[in-house]
Amino acid sequence: MSKGNFLLGMALGTMVGGALGVLSMTRKGRRWRRDMKRKLEDLQDDVCEFIEKAKDKAADVKDDVIDKINKDVEALKEKVDVSEDYD
Protein backbone atom coordinates (compact mmCIF):
# COMPACT_ATOMS: atom_id res chain seq x y z
CA MET A 1 0.00 0.00 0.00
CA SER A 2 1.38 3.40 -0.89
CA LYS A 3 1.87 6.18 1.60
CA GLY A 4 -0.70 8.36 -0.22
CA ASN A 5 -3.42 5.70 0.06
CA PHE A 6 -2.64 5.23 3.74
CA LEU A 7 -2.91 8.95 4.46
CA LEU A 8 -6.12 9.20 2.44
CA GLY A 9 -7.56 6.30 4.42
CA MET A 10 -6.59 7.94 7.70
CA ALA A 11 -8.14 11.24 6.66
CA LEU A 12 -11.38 9.61 5.56
CA GLY A 13 -11.53 7.51 8.73
CA THR A 14 -11.04 10.60 10.87
CA MET A 15 -13.83 12.45 9.06
CA VAL A 16 -16.25 9.53 9.27
CA GLY A 17 -15.45 8.98 12.95
CA GLY A 18 -15.91 12.65 13.73
CA ALA A 19 -19.20 12.77 11.83
CA LEU A 20 -20.52 9.72 13.67
CA GLY A 21 -19.49 11.25 17.00
CA VAL A 22 -21.31 14.49 16.21
CA LEU A 23 -24.46 12.70 15.07
CA SER A 24 -24.62 10.59 18.24
CA MET A 25 -24.50 13.55 20.68
CA THR A 26 -27.24 14.23 23.21
CA ARG A 27 -29.58 17.24 23.30
CA LYS A 28 -26.73 19.53 24.29
CA GLY A 29 -25.15 18.45 21.07
CA ARG A 30 -28.05 19.86 19.08
CA ARG A 31 -26.93 23.38 19.87
CA TRP A 32 -23.37 22.46 18.94
CA ARG A 33 -24.54 20.88 15.66
CA ARG A 34 -26.60 23.98 14.86
CA ASP A 35 -23.61 26.22 15.53
CA MET A 36 -21.38 23.91 13.52
CA LYS A 37 -23.86 23.95 10.64
CA ARG A 38 -23.77 27.75 10.59
CA LYS A 39 -19.98 27.76 10.66
CA LEU A 40 -19.83 25.23 7.85
CA GLU A 41 -22.26 27.29 5.79
CA ASP A 42 -20.07 30.36 6.35
CA LEU A 43 -17.02 28.33 5.38
CA GLN A 44 -18.78 27.13 2.24
CA ASP A 45 -19.59 30.74 1.31
CA ASP A 46 -15.97 31.76 1.90
CA VAL A 47 -14.68 28.87 -0.22
CA CYS A 48 -17.10 29.71 -3.04
CA GLU A 49 -16.00 33.34 -2.93
CA PHE A 50 -12.33 32.30 -2.99
CA ILE A 51 -12.97 30.02 -5.97
CA GLU A 52 -14.69 32.82 -7.88
CA LYS A 53 -11.77 35.16 -7.18
CA ALA A 54 -9.31 32.46 -8.27
CA LYS A 55 -11.26 31.91 -11.50
CA ASP A 56 -11.24 35.65 -12.21
CA LYS A 57 -7.51 35.85 -11.51
CA ALA A 58 -6.82 32.83 -13.72
CA ALA A 59 -8.83 34.40 -16.54
CA ASP A 60 -6.85 37.64 -16.17
CA VAL A 61 -3.55 35.76 -16.26
CA LYS A 62 -4.71 33.78 -19.30
CA ASP A 63 -5.63 36.99 -21.12
CA ASP A 64 -2.27 38.55 -20.24
CA VAL A 65 -0.40 35.49 -21.53
CA ILE A 66 -2.40 35.47 -24.76
CA ASP A 67 -1.70 39.18 -25.28
CA LYS A 68 2.03 38.66 -24.71
CA ILE A 69 2.14 35.70 -27.09
CA ASN A 70 0.29 37.67 -29.76
CA LYS A 71 2.73 40.58 -29.39
CA ASP A 72 5.69 38.20 -29.65
CA VAL A 73 4.18 36.56 -32.74
CA GLU A 74 3.67 39.93 -34.39
CA ALA A 75 7.24 40.97 -33.59
CA LEU A 76 8.52 37.71 -35.05
CA LYS A 77 6.42 38.18 -38.20
CA GLU A 78 7.88 41.65 -38.63
CA LYS A 79 11.42 40.27 -38.33
CA VAL A 80 10.64 37.56 -40.87
CA ASP A 81 9.17 40.16 -43.26
CA VAL A 82 12.26 42.35 -42.90
CA SER A 83 14.61 39.42 -43.50
CA GLU A 84 12.67 38.45 -46.63
CA ASP A 85 13.30 41.95 -48.00
CA TYR A 86 17.04 41.21 -47.97
CA ASP A 87 16.64 38.08 -50.09
N, C-alpha and C positions, 0 to 999 in steps of 0.2 A: 504494500500500500504506500502510495506517495505521501510526502509530507503535506502537500496541498489538500489532498482528500481527507487526511486526518484532521487538519485544522478546520476544514469545512464541516466535517462531522461534529467536531467539538462545538463550533459556533451554532450549528443548527440544534444540537442537543441542549445547549444552554438556553436558546430562545424558546424551545418547546417546553423545557422544564420551568422556565420563568413564567411562561403563559399559563401553564397548568397550575402553578402556584397562585397566580393572581386570580384565576377563575374559581379556585376552591376557597377563597377567603370568606370570612363571616360577614355579617352586616356592616361592621366597621370598614370592611374592605370595599363596600359599595361606594363609599365616599372617595376612597383612594382610587378606585377604578374610574369614577366619574372625573376626578381631577386628572388622572393619567390620560383619559380619553381626550380631554381638552388640550393637554400638553402635546399629545400626539397629533391632534388636528392642527395645532399651531406649528408644530414641526413640519407637518406635511405642507402647510402653506408656505413656510420658509423655504423648503426644498423646491417646491414648484417655482417660487420666485427666483431662486438661485439658478434653476435650470433655464428659465426664460432669459435671464441675464446672460448666461453662458451661451445660449443659442444666438442671441443678438451679437455678442462679442465674436463668436465664431464666424457669423455671417460678415461682420465688419472686416475681420482678418482675411477671410476668403476674398472679399471684394478688393482689399488692398493688394493681395497677392496677384490677383488677376490683372489689376491695373499695372502693377510693376512688370509683370510678364509681357503685357501688351506693349508697354513702353520699350522694353528691351527688344522685343520682336521688331518693332518699328525702327529702332536704332540699327539693328542688324540689317534690315532690309535696305536702309539708306546706305550703309557701308557696302553692301553687295551691289547696289545700283551704281555707286561711285566707282567701285573697282571694275565694273563692266564697261564704264566709260573709257578706261585706260586700255582696254583690249583692242 
